[in-house]
Every structure is written in structure tokens, then in C-alpha cells.
């Protein structure tokens, strides 16, 4: 039986592509509306992406930050979840095209397809400097980081050992800063008693940023505090120097070459192929340029939200690609769909910035709520409470809280498992 045959013909058909923060929020918000919903995702889980770096650095397990989509929507009979990959949109026929040749008819389409890391025209760097957007990315990075220490334990050549113990993060936004601080603590505290032939304290963590400061989206004083905190952990912060080469031997930034076996890319993102599917206008990062009501120009029945789009906020600046923004857009789109079904109209989307948070190691963080700014240990506690609050399910909240308290008190990370590969670095 096809999806079209299975759907009640008298209900408005909403197809939502992507079960990230925006897509899932729109699905939840449409509860009780006279619609049938088909939620399509190429993965079977919803991911709490803000804590993905903690999986990559062995602080949390994958199951603590991801949940099966079907489980989350098990009490919603009007929602059909499909594990499938979208390959295009036939806007004229109002169909979503799947890569296996199937198609899903819609009355309203919501594109919440997210983004991947961008290499600014150097996609050949990706095998050497993977980014961090999916669980697969996180487990790949975790494996590379842990295997580097294991190989260094066996290496007798001083230069090769130094390269194995050098970790380079490209990009000093929140993800880059959080990765750098956590890897530094992993080397300085967690792993140090476990090895006999190497001193993990000697590991180098190098954070490279083309711009003039770390955490460019934060206030200047918080950015300066974050840089000092990273340096106190032993992180080498290189500012104003763009990366010009990534390879299996290391990285070139400015005019300097640094031998390193573990490179991590946190410098930019590129939106999904949604703009190409529709032949719609996009910015340099391939993000759809949407109308004020989050519809695609020329397609009032197609909404786009989250990392898929670019739109300015009330202050004239682009709405940031963060979870709260995607969730606000998901709520707005769902409310707009319900208003239309009632024959009403809704005003333009207005983003309300709730603030920015970033962790720096296991005991420090920075919080920027505009007029209210906070740094240090108290900010770390607030950061932790805020993230635990937005996790799904009591079990996950308790599990993450216990893991963090254990790390805070004993410097131990329980998720230090090397999986899916051999003992060769980069494999």
C-alpha cells in the first residue's frame, strides 16, 4: 500500500522533511490540527546536536543524546514516520521525490533538512579533517582521538609521536571552543594515569581561527575570557590565520606547517540541497532565502526552516543557526498552517534571541543573554542545567547529569570505547 492510499483523503496533507529541532517541533505543534503528517528523515533518530561534541570526546554515549523518531511519535496516530532519503521536490505536481523512485504527495511541505560542514571550496580536505554534525561524525572523531593516544603509546620515533599527540581544531565558534577545551582536559586529567610510555599532559591542542577572536558571536569580554580559559588549559589559540591546506600529515595555516594526525573541522556549514531542488535563491552557504513568513519565494505552500534557510531577525542580523531558532521557526510554521486551515492569516516570523552559551572545559562556561552576561563556574552550572532541561526523557536527564557530575568530581569519562575500526590512525 502506498503512502497516498494509506492517507485519509479529507485531511490536509503535511510532509515534513527532517526530524531535527525544527521539523520535530513543527510536528509536535500540529497536534490536534485537522492534518495528516508524514515525517521523513534519512536517519531513524532525533539528535540533540548541542551535545554532539561530548560524544566525540568520550564524555557521553550516543544513546544519551539521540532518540528513535518512531518512539517519540508513538502516541500520534496521524503521524507517519518514514525512514527514507529525499532526492528532490516536484513543486508543480506537489510531490516529494525519494531516492528509491517513490514520491510523497503534499498539500503543504516543510523543509527542515539541516546542514553539513563546509570546506570553502576544498571538499578534498574532509577525509583528513572531518566535521561534527551527526552521530557517525562523533563516533569517527572519538575513534581518531582515542586511537591517536593508543598509537602514540607504541611509537618510538619522537617526531611521529609528537604528531600523534597534536590535535588541531579549525574554527573557534562554540563547537571549536568546546572541543578544544574538552580534548585538553581529556589529555591533562582523564587519560594521564592510564598510559605508561607517554605523558598525555604533553599533548598539544591547537585551535586555529581565521577571524580576530574566539566566539565571535559573543560579547568582546566573554570572548576574551574564553580565550584566557582555553589557554589556561594548555590550548594554543591561533587567531587571524586561515587554514590553506589539510592533509594526512597535518595542516598549513598562515605560512606555518604543523604536523598533526588528528584534525577536526569546525569552521563553517553548508545547507542541504533544498535550494537546488526548487531552483530557489540561496546565499553563499546554499541556504534558502525565504520570505518573511518562512515560505520559499513563489511557493506559498512550501516552508523552509532551521539551518536550511537564511532570514534576518528584528535587529537586521541573520537569525543564527542554533536549536532555539529552529524550534521557534517550527512553532511559527505549525501555527501558520493551522491559521490557514481556519481561513486566517498570520504575521511575519519574528525571532526572539534567548541567548548564547558555550562550555569551556568541565568547570567553566560563558553565557550571553544580552544585558545579562555570566562567566566561570556558575555559568557552567547554568549551562548544564539548561542542556539537561531540553533533553528528552527523565532517564536521559538523569544519565547525563550523573555522567557530568562524575566527570566534574573524578575526571573520568566512561564512553572511551574505540569502535568501528582498526588500530590505524585515521581509519
Secondary structure, DSSP 8 states (H G I E B T S, - for coil): --HHHHS-TTSEEEEEE--SHHHHHHHHHTTTSSEEEEEEESSSEEE-GGGHHHHHTTSS-GGGSEEEHHHHTTT-TTEEEEE--EEEEETTTTEEEETTS-EEE-SEEEE---EEE--TT-GGGTTTEE--SSHHHHHHHHHHHHHHHHHHHH---HHHHHHHTEEEEE--SHHHHHHHHHHHHIIIIISGGG-SS--GGG-EEEEEESSSSSSTTS-HHHHHHHHHHHHHTTEEEEES--EEEEETTEEEETTEEEE-SEEEE-S-EEE-THHHHHT--B-TT--EEB-TTSEETTEEEEEE-GGGEE-B-TTSSB--SSHHHHHHHHHHHHHHHHHHHTT------------EEEEETTTEEEEEETTEEEEEHHHHHHHHHHHHHHSSSHHHHHHHHHHHHHHHHH---S-----SS-SSTT-
